[in-house]
Structure formats: structure tokens, C-alpha cells
Amino acid sequence: MLHGQPAAAAGDGPAGRYRLTPRELTVLALLAESLTARAIANRLGISARTVHHHLEHIYRKLEATDRLGAVLRAQAAGLIPQ
């Protein structure tokens, strides 16, 4: 997987099931690389506040309460590699 590239498009397979947008998948993939919100923001050229909004949406859609839970659920669902 290339840096910043999601594992699947939003309409494909598990991503569609969880209704994750392409940007949310990108943020999720970077989160799985243990990047901080600030580092994700710098990588994507967006603000850390925007990253936090994406994370809120990801947590809600994956029914996770924190970063680790979101990454583990995403891996189990096949959204990102283990």
C-alpha cells in the first residue's frame, strides 16, 4: 500500500459496508501506521482539527472508542492490512 492510499474505495466491499469515505480510509490507513493527528495532517496537507473530525467519523462508523479499537476493527473487517 502506498502512503496515503486507502486499502479499498468507499463503495467496495467492507468500506461500503461501514460507509467510510475515501478520505476516511486514507486517515485510517495512516492511523494504522501509528501516526499522530498532527503527522497525518502534515502528510495530507490538512489541519489537525480536520483529522480529528475524520477520526470522530471513523470511530462512530466502526463503533470504536479509541485509535487502537478503530485500527483493530478495521483490520478484522479487511479495511486495512494486519
Secondary structure as the mmCIF struct_conf table of DSSP 4:
data_model
#
loop_
_struct_conf.conf_type_id
_struct_conf.id
_struct_conf.beg_label_comp_id
_struct_conf.beg_label_asym_id
_struct_conf.beg_label_seq_id
_struct_conf.end_label_comp_id
_struct_conf.end_label_asym_id
_struct_conf.end_label_seq_id
TURN_TY1_P TURN_TY1_P1 HIS A 3 GLY A 4
BEND BEND1 ALA A 7 ALA A 8
TURN_TY1_P TURN_TY1_P2 ALA A 10 GLY A 11
BEND BEND2 ASP A 12 ASP A 12
HELX_RH_AL_P HELX_RH_AL_P1 GLY A 13 TYR A 18
TURN_TY1_P TURN_TY1_P3 ARG A 19 ARG A 19
HELX_RH_AL_P HELX_RH_AL_P2 PRO A 22 ALA A 32
TURN_TY1_P TURN_TY1_P4 GLU A 33 SER A 34
HELX_RH_AL_P HELX_RH_AL_P3 ALA A 37 LEU A 44
TURN_TY1_P TURN_TY1_P5 GLY A 45 GLY A 45
BEND BEND3 ILE A 46 ILE A 46
HELX_RH_AL_P HELX_RH_AL_P4 ALA A 48 LEU A 62
TURN_TY1_P TURN_TY1_P6 GLU A 63 GLU A 63
BEND BEND4 THR A 65 ASP A 66
HELX_RH_AL_P HELX_RH_AL_P5 ARG A 67 ALA A 76
TURN_TY1_P TURN_TY1_P7 ALA A 77 GLY A 78
BEND BEND5 LEU A 79 ILE A 80
#
